[in-house]
Amino acid sequence: MKKAAPFAWLILIGTSWGLTVPLIKISVSEGYQPFGLIFWQMVIITLVLGMVNFARGRRLPINRKVLFFYLVFALVSTLIPNAASYKAYTVLPAGIMSLLLSLIPMMAFPIALVMGLDQFSFKRMAGLSLGLFAVLLIVGVPSALPDRAMLIFIPLGLLPSLMYAFEGNFVARFGTGGAGPLQLLLGSSILGLLIMGPLALVTGQWINPIHKWGNPDYALVASSLIQSVAYTLYVMIVRKYGPVFSVQVSYLVTASGLGWAMLILGESYSGPIWFASALMFIGIYLVSPNLKKNEIDIK
């Protein structure tokens, strides 16, 4: 039972995170715009992580240095990627978005090379090549997408992966400004909602929560809660079992994202998509770096 516990946590986190894929698709299904959705997502995440941080007895660091990190992370981990993904979700199938998000570790490798954080490796370059080939399959094979008009939204769907890949390398290069990962997400969420609230109002994308709720409202709340809890649990398993084991959650997020989209949204995928999925999984395996447990400090 004790040996099974790490895998149970991994499955729980991966399948939960994957569930947010169709939930986000539902949240944009009836006209809600990105800025309004992001604002309320930040409110929910702030409340959940704020309670977790308070229960841990930790103060949220506030100084000039850490505020800069909160701003960077608000932009690259939430505001820019979520604005792009919410727009892409209005057109692209949820399963395709799940596959595009699996490119994060592959995009992280060339960024790490440019920033001098990693060394060239033929094995990891092969993984990157497989990921790129998988994207070419999605955009180049006529039967891969239900509608070829969706092609124009593929770059938008790739932008979140690029942002998250940059985020990881930014942490590796510059650290977290003195905040732990959970505190960093909390601080950036608070700053993010302060930025996004006025933007939602002036652009007409504000969502008034006082109305008869429908599926998009419940889906937004559910996806935000799941992300908050899943992230908290992910930090826990990184601390307890190490980053090498914990990073395998990416496989489960991608696979469960496809599965949940099929189950909840009734999506179906052609042969090229399944082949692209297989290439993505192989690519993730090849690109994943060899980390040691003491290389990441989770506060």
PANUDREN-593029 format. One record per residue (C-alpha): residue in three letters; chain; x, y, z. Coordinates in steps of 0.25 Angstrom, whole numbers. Example, Ala and Ser with C-alpha at 12.3 -4.5 7.8 and 13.67 -1.06 7.14 Angstrom:
# residues 2
<pt res="Ala" chain="A" px="49" py="-18" pz="31"/>
<pt res="Ser" chain="A" px="55" py="-4" pz="29"/>
# end
This chain:
# residues 299
<pt res="Met" chain="A" px="0" py="0" pz="0"/>
<pt res="Lys" chain="A" px="11" py="10" pz="4"/>
<pt res="Lys" chain="A" px="18" py="7" pz="-10"/>
<pt res="Ala" chain="A" px="5" py="10" pz="-17"/>
<pt res="Ala" chain="A" px="3" py="23" pz="-11"/>
<pt res="Pro" chain="A" px="12" py="31" pz="-20"/>
<pt res="Phe" chain="A" px="6" py="26" pz="-32"/>
<pt res="Ala" chain="A" px="-8" py="28" pz="-26"/>
<pt res="Trp" chain="A" px="-5" py="43" pz="-24"/>
<pt res="Leu" chain="A" px="1" py="44" pz="-38"/>
<pt res="Ile" chain="A" px="-12" py="38" pz="-45"/>
<pt res="Leu" chain="A" px="-21" py="47" pz="-36"/>
<pt res="Ile" chain="A" px="-13" py="59" pz="-40"/>
<pt res="Gly" chain="A" px="-12" py="56" pz="-55"/>
<pt res="Thr" chain="A" px="-26" py="52" pz="-57"/>
<pt res="Ser" chain="A" px="-31" py="64" pz="-49"/>
<pt res="Trp" chain="A" px="-23" py="74" pz="-57"/>
<pt res="Gly" chain="A" px="-27" py="67" pz="-70"/>
<pt res="Leu" chain="A" px="-41" py="69" pz="-66"/>
<pt res="Thr" chain="A" px="-39" py="84" pz="-67"/>
<pt res="Val" chain="A" px="-37" py="83" pz="-82"/>
<pt res="Pro" chain="A" px="-52" py="80" pz="-86"/>
<pt res="Leu" chain="A" px="-57" py="89" pz="-74"/>
<pt res="Ile" chain="A" px="-49" py="101" pz="-81"/>
<pt res="Lys" chain="A" px="-56" py="97" pz="-94"/>
<pt res="Ile" chain="A" px="-69" py="98" pz="-87"/>
<pt res="Ser" chain="A" px="-66" py="111" pz="-81"/>
<pt res="Val" chain="A" px="-64" py="118" pz="-94"/>
<pt res="Ser" chain="A" px="-75" py="111" pz="-101"/>
<pt res="Glu" chain="A" px="-86" py="122" pz="-99"/>
<pt res="Gly" chain="A" px="-79" py="135" pz="-102"/>
<pt res="Tyr" chain="A" px="-70" py="138" pz="-89"/>
<pt res="Gln" chain="A" px="-58" py="146" pz="-93"/>
<pt res="Pro" chain="A" px="-44" py="143" pz="-88"/>
<pt res="Phe" chain="A" px="-41" py="155" pz="-79"/>
<pt res="Gly" chain="A" px="-54" py="153" pz="-71"/>
<pt res="Leu" chain="A" px="-51" py="138" pz="-70"/>
<pt res="Ile" chain="A" px="-37" py="140" pz="-65"/>
<pt res="Phe" chain="A" px="-41" py="150" pz="-55"/>
<pt res="Trp" chain="A" px="-51" py="141" pz="-48"/>
<pt res="Gln" chain="A" px="-41" py="129" pz="-49"/>
<pt res="Met" chain="A" px="-30" py="138" pz="-42"/>
<pt res="Val" chain="A" px="-40" py="141" pz="-31"/>
<pt res="Ile" chain="A" px="-43" py="126" pz="-29"/>
<pt res="Ile" chain="A" px="-29" py="122" pz="-29"/>
<pt res="Thr" chain="A" px="-25" py="134" pz="-20"/>
<pt res="Leu" chain="A" px="-36" py="129" pz="-10"/>
<pt res="Val" chain="A" px="-32" py="115" pz="-10"/>
<pt res="Leu" chain="A" px="-16" py="117" pz="-9"/>
<pt res="Gly" chain="A" px="-18" py="128" pz="1"/>
<pt res="Met" chain="A" px="-25" py="118" pz="10"/>
<pt res="Val" chain="A" px="-14" py="108" pz="8"/>
<pt res="Asn" chain="A" px="-3" py="118" pz="10"/>
<pt res="Phe" chain="A" px="-10" py="123" pz="23"/>
<pt res="Ala" chain="A" px="-11" py="108" pz="28"/>
<pt res="Arg" chain="A" px="3" py="106" pz="25"/>
<pt res="Gly" chain="A" px="6" py="118" pz="34"/>
<pt res="Arg" chain="A" px="14" py="125" pz="23"/>
<pt res="Arg" chain="A" px="14" py="140" pz="20"/>
<pt res="Leu" chain="A" px="13" py="145" pz="6"/>
<pt res="Pro" chain="A" px="27" py="152" pz="3"/>
<pt res="Ile" chain="A" px="25" py="166" pz="-1"/>
<pt res="Asn" chain="A" px="37" py="174" pz="-6"/>
<pt res="Arg" chain="A" px="42" py="181" pz="-19"/>
<pt res="Lys" chain="A" px="49" py="169" pz="-24"/>
<pt res="Val" chain="A" px="38" py="159" pz="-22"/>
<pt res="Leu" chain="A" px="28" py="168" pz="-27"/>
<pt res="Phe" chain="A" px="35" py="168" pz="-40"/>
<pt res="Phe" chain="A" px="35" py="153" pz="-40"/>
<pt res="Tyr" chain="A" px="20" py="153" pz="-37"/>
<pt res="Leu" chain="A" px="18" py="162" pz="-49"/>
<pt res="Val" chain="A" px="26" py="153" pz="-59"/>
<pt res="Phe" chain="A" px="19" py="141" pz="-54"/>
<pt res="Ala" chain="A" px="5" py="147" pz="-55"/>
<pt res="Leu" chain="A" px="9" py="150" pz="-70"/>
<pt res="Val" chain="A" px="15" py="138" pz="-74"/>
<pt res="Ser" chain="A" px="8" py="127" pz="-66"/>
<pt res="Thr" chain="A" px="-6" py="133" pz="-66"/>
<pt res="Leu" chain="A" px="-10" py="146" pz="-74"/>
<pt res="Ile" chain="A" px="-3" py="143" pz="-87"/>
<pt res="Pro" chain="A" px="-5" py="128" pz="-88"/>
<pt res="Asn" chain="A" px="-19" py="128" pz="-83"/>
<pt res="Ala" chain="A" px="-24" py="139" pz="-92"/>
<pt res="Ala" chain="A" px="-18" py="131" pz="-104"/>
<pt res="Ser" chain="A" px="-23" py="118" pz="-99"/>
<pt res="Tyr" chain="A" px="-37" py="123" pz="-96"/>
<pt res="Lys" chain="A" px="-38" py="129" pz="-110"/>
<pt res="Ala" chain="A" px="-33" py="116" pz="-116"/>
<pt res="Tyr" chain="A" px="-42" py="107" pz="-108"/>
<pt res="Thr" chain="A" px="-54" py="114" pz="-115"/>
<pt res="Val" chain="A" px="-50" py="108" pz="-128"/>
<pt res="Leu" chain="A" px="-40" py="96" pz="-126"/>
<pt res="Pro" chain="A" px="-45" py="83" pz="-120"/>
<pt res="Ala" chain="A" px="-41" py="81" pz="-106"/>
<pt res="Gly" chain="A" px="-33" py="69" pz="-109"/>
<pt res="Ile" chain="A" px="-24" py="76" pz="-119"/>
<pt res="Met" chain="A" px="-22" py="87" pz="-108"/>
<pt res="Ser" chain="A" px="-18" py="76" pz="-99"/>
<pt res="Leu" chain="A" px="-8" py="71" pz="-109"/>
<pt res="Leu" chain="A" px="-2" py="85" pz="-112"/>
<pt res="Leu" chain="A" px="0" py="87" pz="-97"/>
<pt res="Ser" chain="A" px="9" py="74" pz="-96"/>
<pt res="Leu" chain="A" px="19" py="81" pz="-105"/>
<pt res="Ile" chain="A" px="24" py="89" pz="-92"/>
<pt res="Pro" chain="A" px="36" py="81" pz="-89"/>
<pt res="Met" chain="A" px="40" py="80" pz="-104"/>
<pt res="Met" chain="A" px="39" py="95" pz="-105"/>
<pt res="Ala" chain="A" px="47" py="97" pz="-92"/>
<pt res="Phe" chain="A" px="59" py="90" pz="-97"/>
<pt res="Pro" chain="A" px="63" py="100" pz="-108"/>
<pt res="Ile" chain="A" px="60" py="112" pz="-99"/>
<pt res="Ala" chain="A" px="69" py="105" pz="-89"/>
<pt res="Leu" chain="A" px="80" py="104" pz="-99"/>
<pt res="Val" chain="A" px="79" py="119" pz="-103"/>
<pt res="Met" chain="A" px="79" py="123" pz="-88"/>
<pt res="Gly" chain="A" px="91" py="115" pz="-86"/>
<pt res="Leu" chain="A" px="84" py="106" pz="-76"/>
<pt res="Asp" chain="A" px="86" py="93" pz="-83"/>
<pt res="Gln" chain="A" px="95" py="86" pz="-93"/>
<pt res="Phe" chain="A" px="92" py="80" pz="-106"/>
<pt res="Ser" chain="A" px="88" py="66" pz="-106"/>
<pt res="Phe" chain="A" px="84" py="57" pz="-118"/>
<pt res="Lys" chain="A" px="74" py="49" pz="-110"/>
<pt res="Arg" chain="A" px="67" py="62" pz="-106"/>
<pt res="Met" chain="A" px="68" py="68" pz="-120"/>
<pt res="Ala" chain="A" px="61" py="55" pz="-125"/>
<pt res="Gly" chain="A" px="50" py="57" pz="-115"/>
<pt res="Leu" chain="A" px="48" py="71" pz="-120"/>
<pt res="Ser" chain="A" px="48" py="67" pz="-134"/>
<pt res="Leu" chain="A" px="37" py="57" pz="-131"/>
<pt res="Gly" chain="A" px="29" py="68" pz="-124"/>
<pt res="Leu" chain="A" px="30" py="77" pz="-136"/>
<pt res="Phe" chain="A" px="27" py="65" pz="-146"/>
<pt res="Ala" chain="A" px="14" py="63" pz="-137"/>
<pt res="Val" chain="A" px="10" py="77" pz="-139"/>
<pt res="Leu" chain="A" px="12" py="76" pz="-154"/>
<pt res="Leu" chain="A" px="3" py="64" pz="-155"/>
<pt res="Ile" chain="A" px="-8" py="72" pz="-148"/>
<pt res="Val" chain="A" px="-7" py="84" pz="-157"/>
<pt res="Gly" chain="A" px="-2" py="77" pz="-170"/>
<pt res="Val" chain="A" px="-11" py="64" pz="-171"/>
<pt res="Pro" chain="A" px="-25" py="68" pz="-177"/>
<pt res="Ser" chain="A" px="-33" py="58" pz="-168"/>
<pt res="Ala" chain="A" px="-26" py="62" pz="-155"/>
<pt res="Leu" chain="A" px="-35" py="74" pz="-152"/>
<pt res="Pro" chain="A" px="-50" py="74" pz="-153"/>
<pt res="Asp" chain="A" px="-49" py="87" pz="-161"/>
<pt res="Arg" chain="A" px="-37" py="93" pz="-168"/>
<pt res="Ala" chain="A" px="-42" py="107" pz="-164"/>
<pt res="Met" chain="A" px="-36" py="103" pz="-150"/>
<pt res="Leu" chain="A" px="-22" py="103" pz="-155"/>
<pt res="Ile" chain="A" px="-21" py="118" pz="-153"/>
<pt res="Phe" chain="A" px="-23" py="116" pz="-138"/>
<pt res="Ile" chain="A" px="-12" py="106" pz="-136"/>
<pt res="Pro" chain="A" px="-1" py="117" pz="-134"/>
<pt res="Leu" chain="A" px="-10" py="123" pz="-123"/>
<pt res="Gly" chain="A" px="-12" py="109" pz="-117"/>
<pt res="Leu" chain="A" px="3" py="107" pz="-117"/>
<pt res="Leu" chain="A" px="6" py="121" pz="-110"/>
<pt res="Pro" chain="A" px="2" py="115" pz="-96"/>
<pt res="Ser" chain="A" px="12" py="104" pz="-97"/>
<pt res="Leu" chain="A" px="23" py="114" pz="-101"/>
<pt res="Met" chain="A" px="20" py="123" pz="-89"/>
<pt res="Tyr" chain="A" px="20" py="111" pz="-79"/>
<pt res="Ala" chain="A" px="33" py="106" pz="-85"/>
<pt res="Phe" chain="A" px="39" py="120" pz="-83"/>
<pt res="Glu" chain="A" px="34" py="121" pz="-69"/>
<pt res="Gly" chain="A" px="41" py="108" pz="-65"/>
<pt res="Asn" chain="A" px="54" py="113" pz="-71"/>
<pt res="Phe" chain="A" px="52" py="127" pz="-64"/>
<pt res="Val" chain="A" px="51" py="120" pz="-51"/>
<pt res="Ala" chain="A" px="64" py="112" pz="-54"/>
<pt res="Arg" chain="A" px="72" py="124" pz="-58"/>
<pt res="Phe" chain="A" px="67" py="134" pz="-48"/>
<pt res="Gly" chain="A" px="60" py="127" pz="-37"/>
<pt res="Thr" chain="A" px="46" py="131" pz="-31"/>
<pt res="Gly" chain="A" px="50" py="144" pz="-24"/>
<pt res="Gly" chain="A" px="50" py="138" pz="-10"/>
<pt res="Ala" chain="A" px="36" py="132" pz="-11"/>
<pt res="Gly" chain="A" px="33" py="118" pz="-11"/>
<pt res="Pro" chain="A" px="25" py="112" pz="-23"/>
<pt res="Leu" chain="A" px="12" py="112" pz="-16"/>
<pt res="Gln" chain="A" px="14" py="126" pz="-11"/>
<pt res="Leu" chain="A" px="19" py="131" pz="-25"/>
<pt res="Leu" chain="A" px="6" py="126" pz="-31"/>
<pt res="Leu" chain="A" px="-2" py="133" pz="-20"/>
<pt res="Gly" chain="A" px="5" py="146" pz="-22"/>
<pt res="Ser" chain="A" px="4" py="146" pz="-37"/>
<pt res="Ser" chain="A" px="-11" py="142" pz="-36"/>
<pt res="Ile" chain="A" px="-13" py="154" pz="-27"/>
<pt res="Leu" chain="A" px="-6" py="163" pz="-36"/>
<pt res="Gly" chain="A" px="-12" py="157" pz="-48"/>
<pt res="Leu" chain="A" px="-26" py="160" pz="-44"/>
<pt res="Leu" chain="A" px="-23" py="174" pz="-41"/>
<pt res="Ile" chain="A" px="-18" py="176" pz="-55"/>
<pt res="Met" chain="A" px="-29" py="167" pz="-62"/>
<pt res="Gly" chain="A" px="-41" py="174" pz="-54"/>
<pt res="Pro" chain="A" px="-39" py="187" pz="-60"/>
<pt res="Leu" chain="A" px="-36" py="181" pz="-74"/>
<pt res="Ala" chain="A" px="-49" py="173" pz="-74"/>
<pt res="Leu" chain="A" px="-57" py="185" pz="-70"/>
<pt res="Val" chain="A" px="-51" py="195" pz="-81"/>
<pt res="Thr" chain="A" px="-52" py="184" pz="-92"/>
<pt res="Gly" chain="A" px="-66" py="180" pz="-89"/>
<pt res="Gln" chain="A" px="-62" py="166" pz="-85"/>
<pt res="Trp" chain="A" px="-66" py="167" pz="-70"/>
<pt res="Ile" chain="A" px="-75" py="155" pz="-65"/>
<pt res="Asn" chain="A" px="-85" py="159" pz="-55"/>
<pt res="Pro" chain="A" px="-86" py="147" pz="-46"/>
<pt res="Ile" chain="A" px="-100" py="151" pz="-41"/>
<pt res="His" chain="A" px="-109" py="144" pz="-52"/>
<pt res="Lys" chain="A" px="-115" py="131" pz="-54"/>
<pt res="Trp" chain="A" px="-103" py="122" pz="-55"/>
<pt res="Gly" chain="A" px="-101" py="112" pz="-67"/>
<pt res="Asn" chain="A" px="-91" py="101" pz="-71"/>
<pt res="Pro" chain="A" px="-80" py="111" pz="-74"/>
<pt res="Asp" chain="A" px="-81" py="118" pz="-60"/>
<pt res="Tyr" chain="A" px="-80" py="104" pz="-53"/>
<pt res="Ala" chain="A" px="-69" py="99" pz="-62"/>
<pt res="Leu" chain="A" px="-61" py="112" pz="-59"/>
<pt res="Val" chain="A" px="-62" py="110" pz="-44"/>
<pt res="Ala" chain="A" px="-59" py="95" pz="-45"/>
<pt res="Ser" chain="A" px="-47" py="97" pz="-54"/>
<pt res="Ser" chain="A" px="-41" py="108" pz="-45"/>
<pt res="Leu" chain="A" px="-43" py="100" pz="-33"/>
<pt res="Ile" chain="A" px="-37" py="87" pz="-39"/>
<pt res="Gln" chain="A" px="-25" py="95" pz="-44"/>
<pt res="Ser" chain="A" px="-23" py="101" pz="-30"/>
<pt res="Val" chain="A" px="-24" py="88" pz="-23"/>
<pt res="Ala" chain="A" px="-16" py="80" pz="-33"/>
<pt res="Tyr" chain="A" px="-5" py="90" pz="-33"/>
<pt res="Thr" chain="A" px="-4" py="89" pz="-18"/>
<pt res="Leu" chain="A" px="-4" py="74" pz="-18"/>
<pt res="Tyr" chain="A" px="7" py="75" pz="-29"/>
<pt res="Val" chain="A" px="16" py="83" pz="-20"/>
<pt res="Met" chain="A" px="14" py="73" pz="-9"/>
<pt res="Ile" chain="A" px="18" py="61" pz="-17"/>
<pt res="Val" chain="A" px="30" py="69" pz="-23"/>
<pt res="Arg" chain="A" px="35" py="71" pz="-8"/>
<pt res="Lys" chain="A" px="32" py="57" pz="-4"/>
<pt res="Tyr" chain="A" px="36" py="48" pz="-16"/>
<pt res="Gly" chain="A" px="45" py="58" pz="-24"/>
<pt res="Pro" chain="A" px="44" py="65" pz="-38"/>
<pt res="Val" chain="A" px="48" py="53" pz="-46"/>
<pt res="Phe" chain="A" px="36" py="44" pz="-42"/>
<pt res="Ser" chain="A" px="26" py="56" pz="-41"/>
<pt res="Val" chain="A" px="29" py="61" pz="-55"/>
<pt res="Gln" chain="A" px="23" py="49" pz="-61"/>
<pt res="Val" chain="A" px="9" py="55" pz="-58"/>
<pt res="Ser" chain="A" px="10" py="62" pz="-71"/>
<pt res="Tyr" chain="A" px="7" py="48" pz="-78"/>
<pt res="Leu" chain="A" px="-5" py="47" pz="-70"/>
<pt res="Val" chain="A" px="-10" py="61" pz="-72"/>
<pt res="Thr" chain="A" px="-9" py="59" pz="-87"/>
<pt res="Ala" chain="A" px="-15" py="45" pz="-88"/>
<pt res="Ser" chain="A" px="-26" py="49" pz="-78"/>
<pt res="Gly" chain="A" px="-29" py="62" pz="-85"/>
<pt res="Leu" chain="A" px="-32" py="54" pz="-98"/>
<pt res="Gly" chain="A" px="-40" py="44" pz="-90"/>
<pt res="Trp" chain="A" px="-48" py="54" pz="-83"/>
<pt res="Ala" chain="A" px="-51" py="62" pz="-96"/>
<pt res="Met" chain="A" px="-56" py="49" pz="-102"/>
<pt res="Leu" chain="A" px="-65" py="45" pz="-90"/>
<pt res="Ile" chain="A" px="-71" py="59" pz="-87"/>
<pt res="Leu" chain="A" px="-71" py="66" pz="-100"/>
<pt res="Gly" chain="A" px="-72" py="54" pz="-109"/>
<pt res="Glu" chain="A" px="-60" py="58" pz="-117"/>
<pt res="Ser" chain="A" px="-54" py="47" pz="-127"/>
<pt res="Tyr" chain="A" px="-40" py="48" pz="-133"/>
<pt res="Ser" chain="A" px="-35" py="42" pz="-147"/>
<pt res="Gly" chain="A" px="-23" py="33" pz="-148"/>
<pt res="Pro" chain="A" px="-13" py="44" pz="-150"/>
<pt res="Ile" chain="A" px="-17" py="50" pz="-137"/>
<pt res="Trp" chain="A" px="-14" py="37" pz="-130"/>
<pt res="Phe" chain="A" px="-1" py="35" pz="-137"/>
<pt res="Ala" chain="A" px="3" py="50" pz="-133"/>
<pt res="Ser" chain="A" px="-1" py="46" pz="-118"/>
<pt res="Ala" chain="A" px="9" py="34" pz="-119"/>
<pt res="Leu" chain="A" px="20" py="43" pz="-124"/>
<pt res="Met" chain="A" px="17" py="54" pz="-113"/>
<pt res="Phe" chain="A" px="18" py="43" pz="-102"/>
<pt res="Ile" chain="A" px="31" py="38" pz="-108"/>
<pt res="Gly" chain="A" px="36" py="52" pz="-110"/>
<pt res="Ile" chain="A" px="33" py="56" pz="-95"/>
<pt res="Tyr" chain="A" px="41" py="44" pz="-91"/>
<pt res="Leu" chain="A" px="53" py="47" pz="-99"/>
<pt res="Val" chain="A" px="53" py="62" pz="-95"/>
<pt res="Ser" chain="A" px="51" py="60" pz="-80"/>
<pt res="Pro" chain="A" px="64" py="64" pz="-73"/>
<pt res="Asn" chain="A" px="71" py="55" pz="-63"/>
<pt res="Leu" chain="A" px="69" py="63" pz="-50"/>
<pt res="Lys" chain="A" px="73" py="60" pz="-36"/>
<pt res="Lys" chain="A" px="64" py="62" pz="-24"/>
<pt res="Asn" chain="A" px="72" py="73" pz="-18"/>
<pt res="Glu" chain="A" px="72" py="81" pz="-31"/>
<pt res="Ile" chain="A" px="59" py="87" pz="-28"/>
<pt res="Asp" chain="A" px="55" py="94" pz="-15"/>
<pt res="Ile" chain="A" px="40" py="94" pz="-12"/>
<pt res="Lys" chain="A" px="37" py="104" pz="0"/>
# end
